Amino acid sequence: MMSKEADPDKVLDATNRFYTLIPHSFGMGTPPLLNTAEMIKEKCGMLDSLLEIQIAYEVIKDEKLNADGERDPVDVHYEKLKCKMEVVSRKSSEFNTIKTYMANTHGKTHSWYNLEIVDLIRIDREGEEAKFKSDIGNRRLLWHGSMTTNYGGILSQGLRIAPPEAPVANRECEALYLRKVVWLSSANGQSTQLANHRRRSFQI
């Protein structure tokens, strides 16, 4: 539909159906047509955020797990993530390694902001260690910047590959896009920028 020959009536119909399924607040204004790749990409990002929020809501909504009220609700919610989290000591070699790597991969092109490690948390998702291949020789520590709304889904379900229909600017082919993402993820500054840096993103 986003081709140059796109039927205006079909674009209007698709726009109306989208706003019917996903209500927006425009006041007395006219809802804008979803007729550009940029607008569609923005709405896809919004839908991704809604999905992640829904996953987080599913984690916390079950009141039956703490029916007696004796346990701290926060502990109950963390257990439902099935993901062990442990704060890494600032005096440990692991912390210093990550701190050094962060400093070394913060490129000069991102000098307009600074990054600081607030806490370093070691993650152990249930069943993930068994899938980890320890015999791979060529390793690279990659960064993944993401908005806070995404972390309920990331911690409970792991990192997921974007679906094929998700729009990506200048994607020439899947293999090239994957190579680009791996390259960009090796630099924490670029990864932070890709996470829509608004002081509400975290790195993993």
C-alpha atoms as one frame of an Amber mdcrd trajectory, in Angstrom:
protein
   0.000   0.000   0.000   2.924   2.346   0.491   3.948   2.142  -3.159   3.715
   5.218  -5.382   0.552   3.761  -6.928  -1.197   3.307  -3.576  -4.942   3.862
  -3.821  -5.850   6.905  -1.664  -9.156   5.254  -0.750  -7.352   2.150   0.521
  -4.949   4.297   2.545  -7.903   6.159   4.072  -9.716   2.901   4.835  -6.609
   1.354   6.425  -6.061   4.515   8.486  -9.653   4.486   9.744  -9.442   0.800
  10.664  -6.187   1.386  12.542  -7.626   4.243  14.604 -10.753   2.169  15.281
  -8.696  -0.727  16.658  -6.161   1.506  18.434  -8.023   4.552  19.801  -6.161
   7.860  19.821  -7.007  11.221  21.368  -7.045  13.985  18.753  -9.523  16.283
  20.491 -11.418  18.238  17.837  -8.628  17.703  15.305  -8.692  15.432  12.275
  -6.718  12.185  12.628  -3.721  12.297  10.270  -3.547   9.873   7.361  -0.990
   7.105   7.763   0.439   7.693   4.325   4.198   7.891   4.891   6.796   5.315
   5.868   7.858   7.537   8.771   4.362   7.667  10.257   3.886   3.915   9.882
   7.269   3.273  11.497   6.267   5.511  14.417   2.998   3.612  14.884   4.828
   0.271  14.736   7.048   1.486  17.556   3.970   2.506  19.515   2.434  -0.952
  19.014   5.675  -2.595  20.162   5.548  -0.530  23.357   1.904  -1.469  23.930
   2.793  -5.134  23.501   5.618  -4.892  26.018   3.353  -3.104  28.496   0.762
  -5.844  28.019   3.384  -8.500  28.818   4.371  -6.634  31.975   0.707  -6.336
  32.937   0.211 -10.078  32.506   3.087 -10.640  34.926   1.618  -8.530  37.715
  -2.148  -8.968  37.318  -2.530 -12.433  38.898  -3.506 -11.683  42.472  -4.080
 -15.365  43.349  -0.351 -16.046  43.712  -0.318 -13.929  46.857  -3.841 -14.539
  48.096  -2.794 -14.737  51.732  -1.056 -11.364  51.519   1.877 -12.583  53.599
   4.519 -12.103  50.920   5.827  -8.866  49.501   4.038  -8.308  46.141   7.314
  -7.143  44.589   8.944 -10.496  45.395   5.964 -12.318  43.888   6.176 -10.297
  40.668   9.922 -10.890  40.341   9.396 -14.631  40.757   6.888 -14.628  37.910
   9.611 -13.310  35.595  11.487 -16.610  36.161  14.699 -14.660  35.979  17.318
 -14.418  38.718  18.879 -10.975  39.136  21.995 -10.240  41.145  23.693  -6.872
  41.587  27.385  -7.071  40.656  29.766  -5.557  43.185  31.447  -2.346  42.062
  34.713  -3.728  43.442  34.617  -6.843  41.262  36.724  -7.402  38.145  33.518
  -8.051  36.208  32.205  -4.576  37.006  35.507  -2.939  36.059  35.629  -4.861
  32.777  32.147  -3.683  31.783  32.925  -0.119  32.878  36.108  -0.075  30.786
  34.325  -1.581  27.793  31.594   1.049  28.058  34.147   3.862  28.089  36.128
   2.403  25.184  33.064   1.963  22.955  31.556   5.397  23.570  32.435   6.962
  20.227  33.503  10.559  19.653  30.411  11.110  17.529  28.316  10.737  20.696
  30.206  13.261  22.809  27.058  15.329  23.375  26.028  13.057  26.266  27.685
  10.930  28.938  26.816   7.480  30.223  27.088   6.305  33.802  26.662   2.820
  35.261  24.049   3.122  37.993  24.002  -0.600  38.715  25.316  -3.676  36.959
  22.909  -6.591  37.247  23.715 -10.174  36.323  20.746 -11.881  34.655  20.071
 -15.620  34.738  16.883 -16.466  32.849  15.352 -19.859  33.597  16.529 -22.460
  31.062  18.759 -20.050  29.145  22.106 -21.262  30.505  21.469 -24.751  29.104
  21.208 -23.241  25.608  24.420 -21.249  25.951  27.315 -22.553  23.859  30.538
 -22.111  25.779  32.799 -23.521  23.057  32.423 -20.636  20.595  35.835 -19.037
  20.227  34.963 -15.707  18.597  33.084 -13.634  21.165  31.952 -10.031  21.233
  30.143  -8.211  24.002  27.136  -6.486  22.449  24.996  -3.722  23.889  21.238
  -3.571  23.619  19.586  -0.287  24.516  15.864  -0.390  25.161  13.107   1.690
  26.699  12.020   0.842  30.228   8.611  -0.326  28.966  10.317  -3.202  27.134
  12.028  -4.822  30.080   9.095  -6.805  31.401   9.038  -8.688  28.105  12.825
  -8.920  27.804  13.303 -10.367  31.281  10.396 -12.811  31.027  10.788 -13.867
  27.382  14.322 -12.883  26.391  15.456 -10.753  23.474  13.366 -11.319  20.384
  14.027 -10.718  16.689  11.865  -8.053  15.083   9.173  -9.497  12.783   9.687
  -9.191   9.002   6.895  -6.625   8.703   8.622  -4.210  11.075   9.833  -1.265
   8.955  13.543  -0.508   9.019  14.990   2.493   7.228  17.363   1.657   4.354
  17.182  -2.096   4.942  18.912  -3.517   1.866  18.605  -7.153   2.853  18.161
  -9.185   6.007  21.782 -10.376   6.150  23.154  -6.860   5.702  20.753  -5.507
   8.325  21.828  -8.181  10.823  25.484  -7.399  10.141  24.807  -3.692  10.692
  22.970  -4.333  13.962  25.808  -6.508  15.293  28.323  -3.822  14.321  26.303
  -1.007  15.910  25.663  -3.056  19.045  29.384  -3.303  19.674  29.324   0.416
  20.510  27.294   1.397  23.552  26.861   4.981  22.359  25.201   3.900  19.131
  23.072   1.340  20.953  21.861   4.008  23.368  20.957   6.307  20.491  19.041
   3.518  18.759  17.051   3.071  21.975  15.536   6.519  21.501  17.755   8.171
  24.127  15.494  10.224  26.425  16.973   9.314  29.807  14.468   6.475  30.024
  16.521   3.718  28.433  18.723   0.972  29.845  21.546  -1.091  28.363  21.928
  -4.861  28.464
